[in-house]
């Protein structure tokens, strides 16, 4: 009976592991907004233990949340939503201003330095199993060095 229970537990554990790709989040932050600003970006470093990808994001502070990519096209920096962001096993993927980031649009209220913005990332394993990852991102003031990267000002095209 013990071996049957152990086998069932091992199967359940293996199944849970397949459903929840282990992803480490480091230095999650959101750029603070000014009055009337309706969008901002969230940034972090993600490291997955197994191949997976971010396929969606959401936050209670925004009406629309998408993973975006910024790239140069004919000398113009353009931003666009991407359907998924690959997280190769063992490699750190940096979401940063001027590159991949989580775009928070249709903000319900300004986000102020010192606050924490909850984000939920939907992950998909290589086998197609989906899970969620809860992230608490610190809001940083516009003037801080980490919030002042090149290429993500007010003049970008979606």
Legacy VTK file of the C-alpha trace (Angstrom):
# vtk DataFile Version 3.0
C-alpha trace
ASCII
DATASET POLYDATA
POINTS 158 float
0.000 0.000 0.000
2.883 2.357 0.836
4.486 1.838 -2.567
1.168 2.573 -4.301
0.818 5.806 -2.306
4.446 6.745 -3.090
3.905 6.073 -6.799
0.743 8.199 -6.814
2.543 10.999 -4.981
5.472 10.819 -7.406
3.084 10.952 -10.369
1.257 13.910 -8.833
4.563 15.694 -8.160
5.774 15.064 -11.708
2.430 16.306 -13.051
2.624 19.472 -10.907
6.190 20.081 -12.121
5.036 19.791 -15.744
2.266 22.293 -15.064
4.437 24.876 -13.330
7.722 25.687 -14.993
10.015 27.009 -12.295
10.886 30.603 -13.172
12.966 32.869 -10.977
12.142 36.597 -11.028
14.760 39.188 -10.129
14.595 42.963 -9.781
10.962 43.437 -10.849
10.022 47.108 -11.106
7.542 49.468 -12.761
8.256 52.992 -13.920
6.265 55.593 -11.947
3.785 57.715 -13.899
2.830 61.368 -13.918
-0.700 62.804 -13.795
-2.850 61.847 -16.803
-0.320 59.229 -18.018
-2.256 56.106 -19.054
0.575 53.630 -19.615
3.890 52.519 -18.187
6.306 49.614 -18.379
7.262 46.775 -16.055
10.752 45.331 -16.162
12.519 42.334 -14.607
14.911 39.460 -15.192
13.421 35.978 -15.695
15.331 32.707 -15.504
13.518 29.439 -16.239
14.756 26.029 -15.110
13.131 24.387 -18.145
12.222 25.758 -21.566
9.039 27.769 -21.261
7.545 31.044 -22.389
5.463 33.954 -21.172
2.194 33.877 -23.118
0.131 36.501 -21.261
0.213 39.013 -18.436
-2.325 40.866 -16.336
-2.479 43.328 -13.456
-5.329 44.851 -11.472
-3.860 48.346 -12.036
-4.309 48.269 -15.820
-7.090 47.528 -18.275
-4.673 46.067 -20.831
-1.385 44.265 -20.135
0.825 42.925 -22.939
4.373 41.740 -23.461
6.027 44.171 -25.871
9.209 44.352 -27.890
10.986 47.519 -28.957
13.081 47.321 -32.110
14.601 49.647 -34.675
12.844 49.653 -38.054
14.350 51.963 -40.678
15.857 54.329 -38.082
12.607 54.493 -36.086
12.174 52.808 -32.705
8.896 50.880 -32.805
7.070 48.993 -30.123
4.772 46.049 -30.732
3.029 43.354 -28.743
4.476 39.865 -29.056
2.373 36.694 -28.778
4.942 35.002 -26.501
8.353 35.576 -24.948
10.683 32.569 -24.972
12.426 31.647 -21.721
15.189 29.187 -22.678
16.238 26.850 -19.861
18.991 28.288 -17.688
19.256 31.590 -19.560
18.296 34.905 -18.001
15.920 36.925 -20.167
15.980 40.603 -19.307
12.865 42.694 -19.716
14.226 46.220 -19.873
13.471 49.636 -21.309
14.349 49.690 -24.997
13.808 45.920 -25.325
11.234 43.392 -24.181
8.984 44.631 -21.369
5.502 44.273 -19.931
3.335 47.181 -21.057
0.623 48.315 -18.635
-1.993 50.318 -20.549
-5.286 51.943 -19.652
-4.046 52.518 -16.106
-6.840 52.825 -13.567
-4.825 55.348 -11.491
-1.298 56.788 -11.486
1.408 54.506 -10.081
3.666 56.256 -7.596
7.205 55.580 -6.406
7.238 53.315 -3.390
4.052 51.457 -4.326
4.015 47.817 -5.367
2.263 46.702 -8.552
1.038 43.094 -8.647
1.544 41.323 -11.972
0.473 37.848 -13.015
2.463 36.212 -15.794
0.966 33.219 -17.599
3.679 30.705 -18.409
3.583 27.812 -20.819
5.939 24.849 -20.545
7.465 23.122 -23.560
4.716 20.478 -23.229
1.985 23.141 -23.407
1.014 23.103 -19.731
0.066 26.573 -18.438
0.656 28.043 -15.003
0.766 31.490 -13.461
3.553 33.355 -11.733
2.726 36.133 -9.281
5.180 39.052 -9.317
5.311 42.030 -6.965
7.019 44.905 -8.816
8.323 47.950 -6.959
7.391 51.308 -8.496
10.466 53.457 -9.086
10.515 57.211 -9.587
11.156 58.615 -13.042
14.453 60.201 -11.976
16.121 57.036 -10.686
18.861 55.606 -12.921
17.022 52.294 -13.390
13.938 54.188 -14.610
15.750 56.383 -17.154
16.863 54.040 -19.960
17.164 55.182 -23.541
14.478 54.501 -26.108
11.336 54.275 -23.999
10.159 57.850 -23.778
6.801 59.305 -24.689
7.517 59.267 -28.431
7.017 55.697 -29.605
4.646 54.052 -32.025
2.475 51.052 -31.241
LINES 1 159
158 0 1 2 3 4 5 6 7 8 9 10 11 12 13 14 15 16 17 18 19 20 21 22 23 24 25 26 27 28 29 30 31 32 33 34 35 36 37 38 39 40 41 42 43 44 45 46 47 48 49 50 51 52 53 54 55 56 57 58 59 60 61 62 63 64 65 66 67 68 69 70 71 72 73 74 75 76 77 78 79 80 81 82 83 84 85 86 87 88 89 90 91 92 93 94 95 96 97 98 99 100 101 102 103 104 105 106 107 108 109 110 111 112 113 114 115 116 117 118 119 120 121 122 123 124 125 126 127 128 129 130 131 132 133 134 135 136 137 138 139 140 141 142 143 144 145 146 147 148 149 150 151 152 153 154 155 156 157
